[in-house]
């Protein structure tokens, strides 16, 4: 009799460590680093915005985007932690 291996499961009572919400949190936190480290994508003068070269206003835009993404990640993390506490009956590990 042949059995197919079952997918790994989380131990009873413990939610999985990697969840879709945690993947979104990671993407929110990694995106600004990737955008700023990929200098070749924004190392140019045009297009200018109110006389400011692209190189500068693109980086300033990422300051605002990074703030929004970090706030989003923080909110999602808090929701995830509350849901895990509720699932575990209020006990923390």
N, C-alpha and C positions, 0 to 999 in steps of 0.2 A: 504494500500500500504506500503510495507516494503522497507526501505532504508538502505543500508549498510553504516556504517560510513566511511567517506573519511579519508585518511591519513592526518595528520597535514601538513599544508603548511606554508612556510615562507611568511611573509607579502610582499605585492607587492613592488618591487624595492629593497628588501633586500635579498642577497644570504643566503643560509642556514649556520648556524654556524658550524655544524659538516659536513665536507666534506671528501672524500677519501684522499685528499692531507693533510688535517690537521691530519687525523689518522696516516698517514705515518710520519709526523713531530713528533707526540707524541711518536710513536714507536722508532724513531731515538733517541729521548731524554731519553726515559725510559730504553732502552736496556742496556746501560752501568751500570745503577744503579742495575738492576736485576742481571747482570753478576757478579758484584762485591759483592753484598750482599749475593749471594748464595755461601758462602765460601766452603761448603761441596763438590762442584763440582771441586774445584781446590786446595784443601788442601792436596796435595801429592807431593812427590819428583820426581817421574818418570812420563813422560819421561823428561830427561834432554836435554837441547839444548846448545851446546858448553860448557858443564860443569855447566850450570845454572839450578837449580832445577825448575820444572814446576811451582811451587807456585809463583816464581818471574817473570819468563819470560811471563807467562800468564797475569799477571797484567800489565807488561810493554807493551804487545801487545794491551791491552785494552786502554792504553793511546793513542796509535795511532788510534785505531778504534774509540774511543770517539771523537777525533779531526775530523776524516772524517765524522762521523755521525752528529756531531754538524754543520759542514760546510754544509752538505747536508740539514739539517733542516733549517738553515738560508737562503740558496738559495731558497728552496721551499717556505718558509714563505714570502720572498720578492716577488717572482712570484705571490703568492696568493694575496698579498696586492695590487700589481699593477693591477691584473685582477679585483679585487673588485672595485678599484678606477675607472677603465675603464668602468665597468658595471654600476656604479652609476653616470657616467657622470663627473668624476673628483672631486666630492664632498666627503669630509670625514665626518664620523659620530663620 
